[in-house]
Amino acid sequence: MLYTEKETNSLKSLTFAHLLVEEKDHLFTITLNRPEKKNAMNPVILRELAFALAYAHHAAAVWAVVIAAKGDVFCAGADLKAFSDKNPEPTVSTIPNPEKEIVIGDIFSQLHKPCIAKVSASVYAGGFLIICGCTHVISVPEAKFGLPEVKRGIWPFQVMQSMLQVMPARAVLDFCMRAKTVDAQEALNLGLVSQIVPAEKLDEAVQNLTAEILQYSPSAIRLGLKAFDELKSKPAAEAHSFLKQMLADVIHTEDAKEGIAAFTEKRQPVWKGK
């Protein structure tokens, strides 16, 4: 991650300008809070998001993450003017700059914890990097999903890579080339969205999903997601050897020992996340 565990330990004493963060019962909720700019990502919100996800990655007490948004657009993508402005607007954010450049697609791939996007409004352009980086996307039916980049003479390069992780290649290229905007049902059919629920049921659906995930071993899920990410860079001939070693690592966790004991004793396991 771009921030160390020591650096992220200070999260509760720092000020976020464009995010709201809350930690409760092993769940860490990150809410995009720049509604006046349609939650477009400027350097500040990008830095804050990288820091918050690094905290979630390092914090042993965090077993799952939810990403939500305020306003009538979930995320409009990158704030191109803010990134090119030589005189950035003042900010109250006290989140430190990382030593390395932030690549938003990578900060999700290294999270290694369940991450649910709670999509209450439309998603455009670079906002796809957020939803494609999540393990689950629950959307309201009114949400639209659009990539307008080629209309402006731009290609959604990073978005394309993230979309290839959840969609067939031809569907991704068609989406990018035709500047498509689809409704939630088509986004579900394409694999961008995993569930559609009415707006009044969105909170309940997210709560039900997180409650279901949190009843299982956080260690097993964390190491499983780590293996899923690392498997992408392994040659096919090494895949099974790598996964055999990952299984050995899981078996030696305290959670695995507890899970086996609970099964034998016919009781509910008490997970420690270790």
Secondary structure, 3 states (H helix, E strand, C coil): CCCCHHHHCCHHHCCCCCEEEEEECCEEEEEECCHHHCCCECHHHHHHHHHHHHHHHHCCCCCEEEEEECCCEEECCECHHHHHCCCCCCCCCCCCCCCCCCCHHHHHHCCCCCEEEEECCEEEHHHHHHHHHCCEEEECCCCEEECCHHHHCCCCHHHHHHHCCCCCHHHHHHHHHCCCEEEHHHHHHHCCCCEECCHHHHHHHHHHHHHHHHCCCHHHHHHHHHHHHHHCCCCHHHHHHHHHHHHHHHHCCHHHHHHHHHHHCCCCCCCCCC
